[in-house]
Amino acid sequence: MKQTEAKKRMIVLLLALLGLCMQAAVYVYAWMEMYYPYLAKLGQVNFYKWGHFLMIAVYFVLLFFFENTYGGLKIGYLKPLEVYFSQIFSLLAVNMISYVQISLMRNWIAPAAPILGVMAVQLVLSGIWTFLCDIFYRKFFPPRELLLIYGERSIDDILSKFATRKDKYKVTRCMNVSEGLEAIEKEIQGKYDAVVLWDISTMDRNKLLKFCYGKSIRVYMMPKIPDVLIQGATKLHLFDTPILLTREYSLRIEQRAVKRLIDIVCALLLIVIASPFMLVTAAAIKLYDGGPVLYKQVRCTRDRKEFYIMKFRSMRVDAEKDGVARLAAKNDSRITPVGKFIRAMRIDELPQLFNILKGEMSFIGPRPERPEIIAQYVEEMPEFLFRMKVKAGLAGYAQVYGKYNTTPYDKLKLDLTYIENYTVWLDIKLMLLTLKILFKPESTEGIESSQVTAMKKEE
């Protein structure tokens, strides 16, 4: 890493630590001045200095864990509003846990006013901190100037993606690989901060990647499907040369057992918690148009096995009277008023908890698709079948790191990234991140009409 990059990283870490310390300091004040005197007066606790230190340390560790998981510390990497939203979600989770902890010490419900005050002050400090960090980052770390190298595929899609982060990246020039590697290598050594390799042949890509690595030039490379598959390879040292082993199966039997246990426990717990919301939703759907409450549809899970997925009905009864399979489009007229609300709040997905309990789905995994839509995808992307090496999921890698209107090819790469990098911790992390995206409206939007046509979902 270059010296300037090391300094940049150090500054970002210090800013993140400063933010954590400010937020923790508010809790420390509330604990020392309000909650501890209250508990001590009731004779519930009698702490010495190490007891206070433990309480504060637990809060700080929890705060670091949630903010690191949700992205509340990713200054410059995420947009300011995204960082602030992550901070809000993290603070809400940590303060709820801390309030429960204090209530357990009290052996009854503790006063909520102090923790609500802590939350309010932290939100103000977090907003100011995020705003000032963004100003500082923009002033001292201008957008990286990029050289985009591309092949035959149109660059409109990748340029539009970089355009959403003008604060961080600036594509200064685009060069087609047909201009020759010698000319490209000469241009790379110009004033650019990094190089983007976009959909060029593997041979040319490897040559340019080695050239940039030798010159200590940063490279952003969009992986192809074989690149994603290699991520999950096992490193072997059988001979005097490294070997990468890609296995013919996905999750090991012990991983599947632990994953199934988590699914059963979490599904039962959430069914109990969500039952009041499900009853109210069922009543609202029935009262609106008298139609069926549930919508059942054939979907495919592991090894292309078919099952009936259950959802609360969000569209008109005659939404697909012609029998044609369609994805929901943005501002789709088929969605009822009740449906718009339950889709926005993701309440329509709750009946799938029973699919999980039956073993047809998992909490985390590639979203299940209709057989006819799978057939259409496979015509253009035979690799689409790779995602069915694991059980379908209520939420997945593509839902957390993509959007509802992310292209099928990009969703496929995200799902394969999950499969090839699976761990139990990854499942837990994605569960936590799924809670966050429930509050992001863009993740529930339908696809644009042009995308519907392009993906051949309508005739």
Buried (B, 14 or more C-beta within 10 A) or exposed (E): EEEEEEEBEEBBEEBBEEBBEBBBBBBBBBBEEBBBEBBEEEEBBEBEEEEBEEBBEBBBEBBBBBBBBBBBBBBBEBBBEBBBBBBBBBBBBBBEBBBEBBBEBBEEEBBEEBBEBBBEBBBEBBBEBBEEBBEBBBEEBEBBBBBBBBBEEEBEEBBEEBEEBEBBBBBBEBBBBEEEBEEBBEBBEEEBBBBBBBBBEEEBBEBBBEBBEEEEBBBBBBBEBEBBBEEBEEEEEEEEEEEEEEEEEBBEEEBBEEBBEBBEEBBEEBBEEBEEEBEEBBEBBBEEEEBEBEBEEEBBBBEEEEBEBBBBBBBBEEBEEEEEBBBBBEEBEBBBEBBBBBBBBBBBBBBBBBBBBEEBBBBBBBBBBBEEBBEBBEEEBEBBBBBBBBBBBBBBBBBBBBBBBBBBBBBBBBBBBBBBEBEEEBBBBBBBBBEBBBEEEEBBBBBEEEBBEEBEBEE
